[in-house]
Amino acid sequence: MPHTKPLNDAALKPCYHCGQALPDDASWTVLIDQVQRPMCCPGCAAVAQTIVDLGQAGYYRERTAYANSADGAQQLPPELQLYDNTDPRFALDEDSRESTITVEGIRCAACVWLIEQRLLRLPGVECAQLNVATEKLYVRWRKDACQPGDILGALHGIGYAAYPYDVGRHADQQRRATKTLGRQLFVAGLSMMQVMMYVAPAYLAEDGTLDDSMATLMRWASLLLTLPAICYSALPFWRGALASLRARAPGMDVPVALGIAAAFGASVLATFRGKGDVWFDSVTMFIFLLLCSRFLELRARRKAGAALERLQHALPASASLLEHYPDSQAATIVRAAALAVDNHVLIKPGEAVPADSVIVSGRTSIDLSLLSGESVPVPRSEGDAIPGGAINAGSAIVARVSRRAQDSTLSELVKLINRASGAKPRIALWADRVAAWFVAGLLLFALATFGFWYWIDGSAVRAWPIAIAVLVVSCPCALSLATPTALAAATDRLLRQGVLVTGPQTLETLHRATHIVLDKTGTLTWGRPVLQQTVELGAMRADFCLQVAAALEAGSAHPLAHAILAAAAQADAGHQHWHAAALSETPGCGLEGLVHNRRYRLGSAQYVAAISGSAPPREAPADVTPVYLGVDGQWLACFHLQDGIRPDAQDTVDYFRRHGKTVVLVSGDDDVLARRVGDQLGIETTVGGYLPADKLNFVQQLQRRGCVVAMIGDGINDAAVLGAADVSFAMGGGAALAQAHADAVLLNGRIGAVADSARVAEHTMRVIRQNLGWATVYNLIAIPAAAAGLLNPWLSGVGMAASSAVVVLNALRLRGGR
């Protein structure tokens, strides 16, 4: 900006950043090159301080003009300035706020490092985690020290467009990014083919047969045809390298940009001089191949996050509100986010449930596949709860909203995933550190290679292309992609199977676990009474007795009543057509009522004996809860109720035992009951009567002995031990998702999903080792080969693109299966 001469005596010096006149009351300064430099406003001071903090104070020594005023260039777009801590979408607790932010222009691990480090320097920012697979940033900050606008402004200040996550806008941005990359790929491919046409005669012609004027014309034509690839198609590499250098964190784009610039610069110089080698064909081919690789990476990242994207789109934007229900059935279309608790909504067949609700009218089937991985729709009727995001697969129903859309089961699920997906496991952090040092070492090695060949040949004719080949053949990208792509693909697969992974170390630690510690109630068992057997004590058949018992229990909320009603429904006993009259309940004893004008009693042995006239003819086993049914002068049946073992519990225990893990059952129930379940499942170590504190102490003792402990519990009273274990799984429950202390939640409620997760973990670690091994071997072979002059620049580009493609495609194999 041209400097305006100050008009008053107070402004003797211009603003050191933008060159504008200093106001009379200017008091802002920034220490640059050991001198306090004056600033005209806090905006310029903030920008200048950021430049200094990033280690780029040399910008002020090298610049040829003043920067734009911070009042203009650094301001956020007006719509982004409206966000503040009062927005309910950011609420986490009384003191903290959180948000998921979409960031545009993510290219490599250096982008991730730069963004995270910049935000962590902001006052009040407690956590900043960027997921390269989904291009989303999770940020947590203290509301008294930071505003959302500060975070968005910091991202805009280092060149990244960012805004609070919005499903539609994020999808539009991804489509635009894909189209832009596609256009750049097309231009690069077109330039490559045209340049090849002009350089082919030079390759095919014999020495002395190509006229000098014709050779010169072809060089100039090749130069002009290469310019679109350099100026447009290579923009991602120029921008990425510039951002990396500004952040003093050289990433993959730095050697790529240097290689392109070196090859193109030398070719332009040779063209102007009319002598020397040109590599316009290599430059265009290199750009085209790298863009092909980047396009594959982009598609792979989108596929790896596909399950999460489906969840993001599952909650509908609108809902049919019944404002005057039940007086009127007239529906008004409103935003789902505007629904309040106790609102009534109409949910038509095929529509998604807009928020957690309770059915008040109608019967239907609900598709829970997105939430739990369960592919078969489940029946729901009046009084049943239905989670937001589920699909109405049956008939139209009316439901009462029990939780707002932003607090619904699916919303909490998405928040957990967004919060967890940015975190990185140890192996990924290691790969990022290696890649960062790798790039720095590569630049030094390329310089040394140039010096060596220049010393051998005495000229740059051979040294220059060899140094370029060294720069472009390396693939730090393969190291950085090896782990996150595999983990994203594995997490996507598990989510489709009904396992929500919320901890960054989950798969890695589960694979290393030596001890599998299992809770009993609600984990290995259902955690509720289940009818195991109906024993006939009289002349009536078991199905008739179950009908009568279900009729008597139809209106009861007792857990034992639920077990009998569930068994009757499963047996299709037809109890919905039987009704009990003159019902009376004796607390702690049982029920009495008339069914088909006959008086029945259902309950304890002593209570039923009063109507049957004698003691029960047969005693129930000690490990079951008996519920007796009798009629005047006669015993009819005894229902054996028991907390049943889950059908997949045995296979789960057997899987871990086969793989050399020590399986332990720790229960708060009586030791006898715990041992009975342990013996039935073949678990050698079983302890009962443990309170939550005892369970915690038990796990910590194992850890002190060097054991790696995986804990599986119901997530209700096991929060402490789940948090203390090296890796933990909680049986899923919709309302408890936000309070989950585990590293993974079994949304489908299957204990067998832990064994499925272990299989995926084993496969994932194998793929990660393969990817890291391939990236290491490739670089160990390719870089020396390029340094020895065995590879020319375009062939080096082929190798680099192929290396990234191998890593990505190998990782995508993890997405297979349900």
N, C-alpha and C positions, 0 to 999 in steps of 0.2 A: 504494500500500500504506500503511495507517495506520502512523504512526510510533510505535514502542514506546519509552517513556522509558527511558534507560539506567539500569541498576541499580548501576553502579559508577562511581567517580570518574574512571576513565581514559577512559570513554566520554562525555565532556562534549558532543560534537557527534555528530550522526547521519551516516551515509554520505550524501554529497552526491547520489549517484545514486538509491539505493533507500530511504533513510531508516532503515535498520536501525542498531542500535547498533554502534559500533565496538568490535572486540575489543581486549584489552589490548595486544597486540603489533602493532596495525595500523600499517603503514608505507607504504601505497599512497596515492599522490596523483596528481592530474591537473591540469594548468594550464588553468583555464577562466576566461575574462574576466580574464586577467592575475593570477589568484589561484590558489594551490595548494589544490585542494579535496580533503578526505579521502575515502578509499574503504574499504569494509569488507572487500574481498576482491579478488584479482587479476581475477576475472570482471567485477565492476563497473568496475574500472579499465580493462579492455580495451574494454568497451562504451562507456564515457565517452570514452576516447581516440579510438575510431572515430567517434563523433558529432562530436567536435571536428575530427578530420582531414577529415571530409566537409563541413566548413564550417557545421555545424548547431548551434553552441554557443548560438544564440538559443533553442533548445529549452528550456534550463534557465531562461531568463528568462521564458518565456511559459507554462511548465507550471503546472497547477493542483494536481497531486498528484505524489508520488514515482513513479518507474518501478518495475516489478517487479524483484525481485532477479535478478542475473545467474545466480545458482546455479540458478534455476528456468527463467526464460523463455528464457535464451540457450543452454541446454544442448541438445545434439543428441539426437535419438531414440536410445535405447540401442543399436539395431542398427547405427547409423552410427558409434558410438563405438568399435566393434570394429576398424575399419580402421586399419592401420598400415603402415609401410614394409616390413615383412617379408612382406606379401602378394605372392606371385609375379606377380600380374596387373599390378602397378605397376612391375615391374623394367624399366629401360631400359639402364643400365650400372652400373658399380660405385658411382658417386657420385650418379647421378640416378635419379629415378622419373618416371613419366608415367601419366596416366589420362584416359579419356574419361568425362565426367560428364554425366548428363541433368539439365537445368535446367527447372523448371516455371515457367510464367507469363511467358514471353518475349512482349513486345508490339511493340516497335519498336526503332529504332537506339539510343535512349537506354538501353534495358535492356542492350543489348550493351556500350555504353560504360561504364555503371555497374559491371557485373559484371567486365569486364576490368580496369578501373582499380582496383577494390577488391582483386582478387586480386593484382595486380602490386605492391600495397603490402605484401603479406605477406612476411615474411623468408623467403628461400630460393626463392620462386616466380620462375622464369626466363621462363616463357611462359604466357600465358593467351589462348586464341583461341576465341571463341564463334561457332558457325555458326547464324545465324538460320533457315536453311532446314531444318535437321534438329533444332534445339533441343538441340544437343550441344556441350559445352565440352571443349576439349583443354587440359590443364594439364601443365606440366613443372616439377619442383622438385628442389632438392637435399635428399637424404635426411637430412643432418646438421642441417638448419635448419628443416625443416617436416615435418609429418605430414599424411596425407590428412584426418584429422579437423579439422585447422586450416582446410583449404580448405573443407570442407563446412560447418563452423561459420561461416566468414566469409560464405558465401552465405546461410545461414539467418539470419544477423544482419542482412542488408539486405533480408530478406523474400522470398527465393527458395528454394523447396524443391528440394533437389539430392541426388543419390546416384550412386555409381559406375554406369556404364552396364550395364544388363542388358536383353537383347533382350525378354524377356517383360514386364518391368516397364515398359520404355519404351513398348511397344505399348499396355499397359493405360493408362498415363498419357495417351497421345495419344487413345485412345478416350474417356477421361473428359473430357479437355479439349474434344473435339469435341462430346460430349453436353451439357456445361455451356454451351458457346457456343450450341448449338442450342436449349436451353431458354431462354437469355436472349434469343435472337432471336425465339422464339415469344411470350414474354411481351411484348416490345417491339411485335411486330406486332399482338397482341391489344389492347394498350393503345392503339395508334395507331388501329385501326379503331373501337374504342369511343369514343375522344375525338372522332374525326371525326363520329360520329353526333350528338354533343352540340353541336359547333360549327357543323355544317352549317346549322341554322336561322338562326343569327346572320349567316352569310354570305348566305343566300338571302332573308332578310326585308328588306323595304324599310324605310327610315328611319321610326322611330316605330311600326311595326307589331308589334314584339316587346315584350311586357310586361316591365317591369323585374324583377318577381319571378321570371318565367320565365328571363330572362337570367341573373339571379343564381344560380338553381338550376342552370342548365347550367354556369356557371363552377365552382361547387363540385363538381359531378359530374365535370367534366373534371379538376379538381385531384386528386380521389380516384383517378381512373382513371390519372392520370399517375404517381402515386407508385410503383406496381410497376416501371415502366420506370426511374424515377430511382433507386430503392433496390436493384433487383436487376439489371436489364438493363444499366445504365450502370456497374456495378461495375468492369469492365475499364478504363474511362476514369478513374474516380476513383483506382484503385490505381496505374495507370500515371503519372498526373499527380503523385501524391504521391511516388512513388519518384523521378521526374525532379527534382522540386523539392528533395527531400532531397539528391540528388546534385549539385545545382546544374548540371544539364545538361538544360534544358527540351527535351522531345521532342514528338512529334506529339500526345500525349494532353493536354498542357497547354492549348493553345488550344481543343481539343475540350471539355475539362472546364470551362474558363472560359465557353465559349459556352453549354453546357448549363446551368451554374449561373446565368449572367446571365439567360438567357431564362426559366428556371423561377422564379428569385427575383423578377424583375419581375412575372411572372404571378401569383405567390402574393400579392405586395403589392397588386396591382390587385384581386385577388379579395377580400382582406380590406377594402380601402377601398371597394369597390363601384364603382369608376370606373377608366378607363384600359384599355389594350389588354392582352389575354392571348395567349400563344403556346404553350398546352399542346399544340395539334395540331402545331406546328412542332417542339417538343421531342421528342415521341414519334416523329414521322416522322424527325427527325434521328438519334435513337438507333437506330431500326430500320434506316435506310439505312447507317449506319456499321457496324453489326453485320453487315449483309449483305456489305459490303465486306471486313470482317475475316474473315468466314467463307470468302469466296472466296480471300483471301490464305492462310488456313490450308490450304485444300485445295490451292492451288497449291504451297505450300512442301512439302507431303507428296508431291505428284506429282514435284516437282523432285528430291526425295531418294529416289524409289522404287527406283532401281537399287541404291543403297547399302543400303536396308532389305532388299531381296531377298538381298543378300550376307550381311547380318547373320543372316538366318534360315536360310541355306543349310547351315551346319554343324549336324548333328543333335545333340540333347541326350544321346542314348544310343547304345550300340553293342553288338553281339553278340560277346562275348569267348569265344574258345575256349581255356580255361585249360590243357587237357591235350593240345592238338594236337601231333603227329598221332595220338597214342594214342587220343584220344577226340574225337568231333565234337560233343559236348554243349556248347551255348552258354548263356552267362549274360549277362543284360542288365545293363550297367553304365553309369555316366556316361561320356560321351565324354572329358570332361576328365580322367578317372582313368586313361586308357590310357597305358601306358608303352612306350618303344621296345622292339621285338622281341616285343610281344604279337601274338597272331594273332586276327584278327576275321573273322567271316562277314558278307559284304555281299550281301544279297538283291537280286533285281531291283527296281528302282524306289527303292532306298534311296540316301542320300547317303554318300559315303566319309567316315568320321568323322575321319580324320587322314591325312597323307601316308603312303602305304604302297607295298609292292611285292607284286605278285600271286605267290603260291606255288602255287596250284592253281586251274585253270579258265581259260576263255577267255570274253571278254565284249566289249561295246561300252560306251564311256564318253561320257556327255554332258558336254561342257566349256563349254556355252554361257554359264554364269554367270561362268566364269573368263576365257574368251578371246573370247567372242562367236561362237565356231564353232558353227553350228547343226546340223551333221551329226555324229552320234556316231562316235567313232574306235575301231577295234579294239584290244584289249589282250589279251595272253596272259601266260603264266608268265614271270617275270623283269622284266616291264615295271613302271615306276613309275606310280602314279596319285595325283593331288593330292587333299587333303582338300577337300570341298565339291562334287566332281564327282558326277554321278548315274550309278549302275549301270543302263545301259539294256539290258543283255543278260541273261545267266544268272548264277546265284549263283557267287560266287568266294570263296576264302580268301586273305587278304592279311596280310602282316607289317607292323606299324607301324614306319615309319622316322623319324617325327618326331611329337612330342606334338601333341595337338589345338590347344593354344594357340600352338604354333610352326608350324602347318601353313601351306601356301601361301595358303589363303583367309584365315586369321587375320592373316598378315602383310599381305595385300592390304587387309583392312579397317583395320588399324592405319595403313597409309600414307594411306588415304583420310581417316580421322578426323583424322590429323595435319595433312593438307593442307587439308581443307575449311573449317577455321576461319580460315585466312589470307585476307587481302583484297588484291586487286590495287589498283594506284594509283588507277584511275578510281573504284573503290568507296570508297576512303578520301576522295577528293575529294568525292564525293557526300555522304558522311556529314558532313564538315566544313561543306559548304554548307547541308545540312539543319539542322544545329545552329544556325548563325548566322541561318538563315532564320526559325526559330521565334522567336528573341530579337527580331529585327527586326520580325516580325509583331506581337508583343505591343505593342511601342512604336507601331507604325503604327495598330493598333486603338485604342489610347488617344488618339493624335492625331486619329483620325477622329471619335471620340466628342466630343473637345473642339471640333473644327471645327463639327460639326453642332449641338452645344449652343450655341455662339456664334452660329450663323446663326439658329436657331429660338428661342433663349432658354429652351428646356426640353429634357428628356430624352425626350419622347414620340417624336420621330423619331430622335434621336441613338442611343438605346439599341438598337433593332433593327438599325440600320446597323452599329454596332460589333460586334454579335453576328454578323451576316452576314460581316463581314470575318474574324472569328475562325474561323468554321466553313467558309468557302469555300476557304481555302488548303489545299494538299496537300503538306506536306513529306514525307509518307509516300511519295508517288510518286517523289520524288527518291531516298529511301533504298532503295526497292524496285527502282528501275530497273535497277541493276547486279547485285545479288546474286541476284535471281530469274532473270535471263537467264543468268548464269554457272552457277547450279545446274542449270537445265534443259539447258544445253549439256553440262555435265559428265556429267549423267545419260545423255544421248544417246551421248556418246563411250564411256562405260563399257559400254553395251549393245553397242557396236561393237568392244569389246575394246581400248580405249585408256584407261589409267588416268592421269588428270591429277593430279599430286602437287604442282605448284607454282602459287601464286596468280596469277602473271603469265603463265602459259603461253600462253593463247589471245591475250591482248593483245599479247604480244611476238612470237608467231609471225606475227600479222597484219602487224607492222611490219618483219619480218625482210627484210634486203636480200640476204644470202648464205646459201645452204643448203650446209653442209659435210657430206659423206657419207664414212663409212668404207666400205671394200670388203668385207673378209672378215667374213662373218656378218651383213652389213647389206645391201649390194647383191647379194652372193652368199650361198649357203647356209652357207658356212663349213665345209663338209664335202664330200668327193668324191661326185660323182654320175656314174652311167654315162651318157655322152653318146651312145655309138655302139658297136655290136658289129660288127666287120669280119670277114667270113668269109675264112679263109686256106686252107681245104681243102674237102672234099666235104660236110662236115656243115653243116646249117642253123644259123642264129644262135640260134634258140630251144633247139635241142638243146645247143649249146655253153653257153648260159646255165644250163641244167639241170645239166650236169656241173659247171660252176664253182660253182654254189650248193651242190651236194652236198659238194664239197671244202671250201668255206668255212663250212659249217653251224656249226661249233663255234669259229670264230675270232673274236677280239675286235678284230682289226685294222680301222682305218677303211676301208681299201679293201675288206675283206670285207663290211662293212656296206653299202657302195654296191652291191656285186654282189647281195647278199641282198635289198636293198630293190628293186632293179630286177627281180629274179626274182619277188618277191611281187607287184609291180605288174603284171607281165606275166602273172601267174597261170601260171607255167611248171610248176607241179606239183612243184617241187623237194622239197617236204616228203615225197614218196613215194620219193625217191631217196636212197640212203645210200652213203657212202664208207667203205671198209674199209682196214685197214692204212695209216692216215694217218701221215705223217711230215712235219715242218716243218723247213726250213732257214732260220734267222733271216736276214732281209735278202734272201732269194732267192725263197722261195715254198713251195708245198705239193705233196706227192705222195701219191696214194692210188688205190685200186681202186674203180671204179664199174662194176657189171655185169661184174666179173672182167677188166676192162681197166685198164691202168695209165696214169694221166694225170698231167701236171704243169701247175701253174698258178703263174705268177710272172713274173720278169724274162726278157728275151730270152735272156740267156746261160744261165740256169738251165733253161729249156725246150728250148734248142738241144741240150743234152746228151742228151735223149731223142728229139727229133725228127730229129737227125742232120745238121742244116744250119742256116744263118743264116735269120732270118725273111724271107719273100719280099717283104715290104713294110715300110718304116719308118713309124713313127707320127709325126704332127705334133709340133712342138717344144712346143706349148702344152698338151699333154695328158699324163697319166700313163698309159703303156701297161701292161696286164697280159695276158700271153700264155697261151694254152692249147694244149697239145700232147699227142700220144699216140705210142706207139712208131712212129718213122719218119715222122711226119706232123705238120705244123702244122694246127691247127684254127681258131683265132680269136684276134683281138686286141681286148681291151676298152679303149675310150678313156674314161678317168676324168678328170673335171675338176670344179673348184669352180664349179658352175653358177650362172648369174645368175638371181635370183628372177624369176618370171614377171611380177610387177607393178612391177619396177624401172623399166622403160622408161616406163610410163604416169606414174609418179611424177616422173621427171626431166622429162618433157614438160610436165606440169602446172605445175611451178615455172618452167620456162622461158617458158611462155605468159603467166605472170603477172608477168613482168619480174624474176624473181629470178635471181641469179648462182649457178649450181650448180658446186660444187667437189668433186672426189674426192681425198681424202687417205688414203693407205694405207701400212701398214708393210711390204707385200709389195714384191717387186722392181719397179722402175720400169717395166720392159717389160710385166709382167703387169698392173700397174695401168693403164697407158696402153691396153692392149688392151681392158680392160673399159670404160674411159672412152670410147674411140673407138666401141665397139659401142653404147653408150648415148647418144652424142652430147654428152658432157660436154666442154666446151672446155678447162677448167683441170683437169689431173690431175697429181698428184705422188705418187711412190712412195718407198719406203725410209725412211719417217719413223717414228722411235721415238715413244713417247707424249710425251716432252718436246718433240720437234720439232712434233708436232701441236698441243700447247698453245701453243707460241711462234707458230705459224702463225695460230691463232685470235686470239691477243692482238694480233698485228700488224694483222689486219683491224679489230679493235675500235679500235685507236689511230687508224686512218684514218677512224673515224666509222661503220663498218659495224655493222649489227645482225645477229649471227650465230646461226643455228639449226644445231645439231650433231645428227647422227643416227649413233649407234654401237651396238656390241653390248653395251656395259655391262660388259665383263670387264676389258679393259686400257685402256679409254678413260675411266676414272673422272675423271681430272684434267681432261681437255678437256671432258667433259660438264658438269662443275661450273663451268668457266670461261666457257662459251658463254652468250650472253644467254638462250637457251632451248634445251633439249636433249631428245632422245628416245632411249630405250634399247630395244633388242630384248628382249622379255620372256623371262624364265626363272624358273620357279617358285621354286627355292631361292635365287635371287639378288635376290628382290624387296626384302628388307629392306635390302640393301646398295646399292640403286639410288641413283645420284647424279644422275639425270636429273629433269627437270621432268615428264616423262611416260614411261610404260612401255607398249610395244606388246605387250600380253598375247597377242594373236593371232599374233604373229610376222610380220605382213605389213608390208613397207616401204610399201605403198600406203596404210596407215592414217595415215601422216604427211600425205599429200595430203588424205585425208578430214578430218583434224584441221584442216588449213588452210582447207578449205571451211567447216567448222563455225565456225572462228575468224572468218572474214570475215562470215558470217551473224550471228554473235553480236555483233560490234562494230557491225554495222549496226542490229541490234535495240536495243542499248544506246544508241546515238546517237538512235534514234527515241524511245526511252522518255525519255531526258533532255530531248530537244527538246520532246516533248509536255508533260512536267511543267513545263518552263520557260515555254512559251507559254501553257499553261493558267493558271498562277499570274499571269503578266503581264497576262492579260486579265481573269481572274475577280476578282482582288483589287481592281483599280481600279473594276471594275463594281460590286462590293459596296460600296466606299467612296463611290461616286456615288449610292447608294441605288437601284440598278437591280435588286438581288436581295434577296429577303426571306430569313429564316433557313432555312426548309425547302428552298427552291430551292438555297440554298448547300450544304446537306447533300447534295442530289442530285448537285451538281457535284463535290463532294469524293469521294463514293463512286464516281462514274463514273470519275473520274481515276485512282484506285487500280486499279479493275477493268481499265481500258484497258491500264495498264502491265503488270499481271500476265498478262492474257490474251495480250498481244503477246509476252511472254517465253516463254510456254508453247508457242508455235509452234516453238521450237527443239527440243522433244522429239520432233518428228516424224521418221520414218524410222528405219532400223536403223543 
